Amino acid sequence: MAIEDAFRDLTATQRQAALEGPALMPPPGVTPNFINPPNQNKLGYGLIYSCAVVCAAVVCIRLYASLICRKKMNIEDYLAIVALGVTGGFLYISFRILLVPGLYVHQWNVQLKDLAMILFNVNNNYILYGIIIMLLKAAILLEWTHLFVPLGIRNGFWWTCHAILWANVMFYIACTVVENFSCAPREKIWNKLIEGHCVNNPALIMSSGILNMVSDVVIFALPQKMIWSLHISTRKRVGICLLFATGAFGCVCGAVRLVWTTKALGADDITFNVGPIGLWSVGELTSGFLVLCVPSFPKVFKDSIIARKLASLANRLSGATRSNGMSNLRHGLPSWYRPSAPRRPQRSQFSEIEEFTVPVTQPQSCMAYGDLPRDDSGTRGLGMVFKNAVSED
């Protein structure tokens, strides 16, 4: 007998008693604890606060690179802002879930009357998670096309990025629509005590989890081939790869989240099993923001006030050393003679990994494509930047 049928057959007094009782029968010898059940809320609070700080910080650094360095916003920047706003809603609902029932709280320590509200919050967070992932992946793939494809070129990499981008967008929109209207009436999604019917939600959740993990791996692997095909030194390739390596953590989070999702689908203890799914979801979202924003870091910090002051101090010290050295070489020259300062050799600003990682990973934030040198065919692009950098090493 379905739970809604069993609840309907109860008398009013029995229904009230059931609502005040546990949402799941406890194991033999276990007494439900509705007041202060064992939990891991400290871990949850720490993770939520850390995610909020990290995501907000990296987005602000990216916007600084776009607005101050490049003085222009791209579509990816707007997508990052929207994703950050939706993440704020996701973390707020996660905070409410920590209040009731808490992290890693068994369902027999939750009253049946509170279960509908808990599942309502879980369902909303599942929907917001899909929206955030969709926005982040779209922004990252657009970023890849700007970083590794010369302006005006439509090569295989460009088409691959756009194919994956639109496939992800259509998939997550479809998942959002289905998840919102998977039950009739819609309230039955979170209130299992009312009559109605639902589609096969476990199949939807599993398919979305698998495709989400696959797209994580594909997006992480896409730039690796491009990086290792560049005509630069191995040391520089490794340095650039490290900037993109934050995506590996996102792949791990997606895989672990899928494992816990699989366990939760066949379990009765819902409130306990949604805990690890939420934790790894927060980790995956944070990784997405890092993948999108970390490539902006080198140029921003290289151009910071502290870095400029240190560079200026180093130049003054080196200038004083050269001046003392020249004073010992005057031998008979008149006192008014001042030797001309040696001209500094013209080197590409992209010759060191700390300098050219920004043009590689964030050219639109600190350099317009119109400023890039042209190759033999007259096309502006990263290829000539790397060619010049290598030729001058």
N, C-alpha and C positions, 0 to 999 in steps of 0.2 A: 504494500500500500504506500502511495506517495505521501510525503510529509504533509502536504497541504490537505489531503483527504483525511489523514489522521487528525490533524488539528481542527478541521471543520466538524468532525464528529464529536469533539469534546464539548462539554457544557461550559457555560461562561465561567464558572468557578474553576473548572479544570484548566481552561485556557489561561486564566490569570496565574494560576499556580505554575503552569508550564513556562510562561513568559518569565516568571521570577526565578526559575530553575536554570540549570546549566544548559548551554547550547549543544553540548555533546555529553553522552554518558561517560563518566570517568572510569578508568580501569578499576578492577576490584581492589578495595583497600585504600583508594585515593579519595580524599574529601575535597570538593571544590572550594576554591579560595577566590571570592569575588572582590575582596577588599584590597589586598596587596599581593597579587600572585607573583611568583618568581618571573623575572624578566631580564632583558639585556638593554634596557632603555638608555643607559649611559653610552653604550656603543652607538645606538641610533642617533642620539643627540649630537655626539661628536662628529659622526659622519655627515649629518645634515648641515651643521654649521661649517664644517670643512668644505663641503661641496659648494655651499653658498659663497664663501669667501673666495675660493679658487676660481670658480666660474665667473664671478663678478670681476675679479682682478684681471684675469686673462683677457676678457672682453674689453675692459677699459684700456689695457695696453694695446690691443689691436686697434681700437678706435683712435688712440693717440697716434699710432703709426699712420693711420689713414688720414686723419684730420690735420695733424701738425706736420707730419713728414711729407705725405703725398698731397695733402690738401684736396682730397677727393674721396667720396664714398663709393664703394662698389656694391653690387647686389649682395655679395657675401656678408658685408658689414651689416646691412639691414636685416638679413636673415639671422645673423648672430644676435642682434638686439632682440628680435622677436623670440628667438629660442630662449634667450636669457629670461625674458618676461614670463614665458610659459613654464620655465624651470622654477621660477619663484612660486607659481601656483602649485606645481608638483611637490616642492619641498614643504609648502604650507600644509597640504593635505597629508603628507608623510608625517609632519609634526602632530597633526590631529590623530593619526593612527597610533602614534606613540602614546598619546594620552589615553586612548581607548581603542584596543585592549592593551597595547604595549608590544614590544618586540620580543619574539619567541615566547609568547604566552599561549598555553594550551587552551583549546576551545572549551574544555570542561570548566575552566576558570573564568568563563565569560557567560553572562546571563543571556538567555535566548532573546529577550527584548532588545538587547544591544547589538545583536548580530546583523540585523538589517542595515543599521547605520555604518557598521564596520565594512560590510560588503559594498555599500554605496561608495564609501571613500576609496576602497580598493579598486572598484570599477572606474571611478573617475581618474585615479592615478594611472591605470592601465591605458586609458584613452590619451591622457596628456603625455605619457611616455612615448607613444607612437608618434604624436605630433612633433615632439622635440627631436626625436631621432630622425624623422623625415626632414625637418628644417636643417639639422646639423649635416646630414649626409648630402643634401642638396648644396649647401654652402661649401662643403669640403670638395665636392666634385667640380663645382664651378671654379674653385680656387686652383685645383689641379690643372684645368684647361688654361688658366691665365699664367700659371707658373711654367708649364712645360711645352706650351704650344705657341709659336711666334704669332704675332698679331696678323689676323687675316687668313691664317692657315687652317684647313679642315682635314687633318690627317687621321690615321686610325685611332690614335690615342684620344683625340678630341671627340670622335664619334662614339668611342667606347664609354667615355665619361658621361656623355649626354644620354646614351642608351641606358646606362645604369641609373642615372639620375631620374629619368622619367619613369623607368620601371619601378623604382623605389617610391616615387611620389604617388603613382597610381595604386601601388600595392597598399601603402599606408592609408591613403584616403579610403580605399575599399574596406580595409580592416576597421577604420574608425566608424564608418557607416554601419557595418555589420555589427560591431560591438555595441553601438548605440541602440540598435533596433533588433537585437538578437532574440528578444522575448516579447511576447504579446500577452498581457499588457507589459509595457517597458519596465514597470516597477518590479516585475518578477525577476529581473536580473539580480537584484540585491535582496528582495524580500521573498524568500522561498516558502512562506506560509500562505501566500495567496494563490488562487487558481490561475492557470494559464499554461502556455507552452513555449519552449525555447528551441532554437536551432542547436546544432552540435557544437557547443562552445569549446569543448576540449580539442576538437579537430582544428578549429580556427586558431586557438592559442598555440598549439603545437606547430602548425604550418607557419604562422607569423614568426615564432621563435627561431625556427630553422632557417627561414629565408633571411631573417635579420642577422643571424650569425654568419651566414654565407656572404651577405653583402658587406659585413664588417671585414671579413678576410679579403674579399676582392678589392675593396677600397684601400686597405692597408698595403696590398701587394702592387697596386697600379703604379705608384710613383717609383717603386724600387727599380723596376726595369729601366725606367727613363733615367734615373740617377746614375745607374751603373753603365749606361750607354753614353754618358757625357764624356767629352774629351778633356778630362781633368785628372789630376793625380788621385791615386787610391786614397791617400790621406784625406783629401778634400771630399771624396765620395763618402767615406766613412763618417766624416763630420756632418754632412748633409743628412745621411741616413739616420743619424742619432736624433736630429730634429724631428724627423717623421716617425721615430720609433715609439712615440707615445700611443700610436694606434695599436700596437701589440697588446697593451694593457686592456684596451677596449675589446679586442677579440677574446681575450681571456675572460673578461667580465661577461661578455655575451654568451660564451660557451658554458660557464658555470651557472649563469641565470637559466639557460635552457635545461640544464640538468635538474635544477631545483624545480623548474616549472613542470617537468615530466613527473617528478615525485609528487608534487602538489595535486596534479590532476587525478591521481588515484587514491588520494588520502581523504579521510573524513575530517582530520584536524586542520581546518582551513586557516584559522588564525595563526597557528604556529608556522605553517609552511609558507605563508606569504611574506614572513619576515626576511628570510635570506633572499627571496626574489627581489624584494624592495632594496636590500643592501647592494646587491650586485647591479641592479638597475641604476642606482645612484652612481656607482663606480663607472658604469658604461657611459652615462651622460657626461660625467666629469671628463672622462677620456676624450669624448667627442669635442668638447670645448677646447681641450688642450691641443688636439690635432689641428683644429681650425686656427687657433690663435698663437701657439708657440712659435711658428716660423716668423712672427713679427718681432720677437724678442731681441735678436742680435742687434739690429739697426737701432731700435729704440734705446737700448741701454748703451750702445756705442756712442750715440749722440746725446746722452744725458749730461746734465751739468757736472756731475762728479767725474764722469769719464773725460769730459773736455778739460776740466781743471787739472786732472792728473796728466793728461797729454801735454797741456801747456807747461806744467811744472817740469816734465821730462824734457821738453824742447828747450826751456831756459837753462836747465842744468847742462844739457849737451852743448848749447851755445856757449856757455861760460867755459866749458872745457876746451872747445875749439879756439876760443879767444885767447886763453892762456897758452895754448900750444903755438898759436901764430906769433905771440909776443916774443917767443924765443927764436924766431926765424927772421927778425928784422935786420940784423947784421948790417949796419951802415945805411940803412934806408932812412930818408928824412922823417921827422916826427909827424908831418902832416899826411904821410902816405897811409892810405887805408886800402888794403887789398879787397877786391870785389868778392863778395860772398859766393861760394861755389853754388852753382845751380843744382837744385835738387832734381835727381833723375825722375822723369815722368813715368810713373808706374800706374798700372790699372788699379783702381780702387777695389777691384774684385780679386786681387792676387792672393789674399790671405783668406783662410776659411772664415775667420770672424767677420770679414768685410763682405765677402760675396755671398754668404749664406742668405742675406736679405734679398739681393737681386734674384737668387735662385728660388727662395721660398716665399718671397713677398715683394715682387717687383712693383706691383701696383700700389703698395703702401708707401714706398719711398722713392720711386722713380717712375715716371711716365714712360710708356713704350715709345713715345716720340723722342725720348732722350737716349734710347738705346742705339748703339752703332748699327750700321747697315752691313749686311753681308754682300757677297759678290752679286747676288741677284737683286739687291736693292731692298731686301726685306729686313725690317727691324726685328730682332729677336734675341733670345738668350744664347743662341749658338755662337754669335759673334762675341758676346760678353765673355763666355768661357774660352773662346779661341784667343782673345786678347789677353785674358788672365794667364792662360797657360804659357803663351809665347813670351810673356814678360817675367815668368818665375825664374 
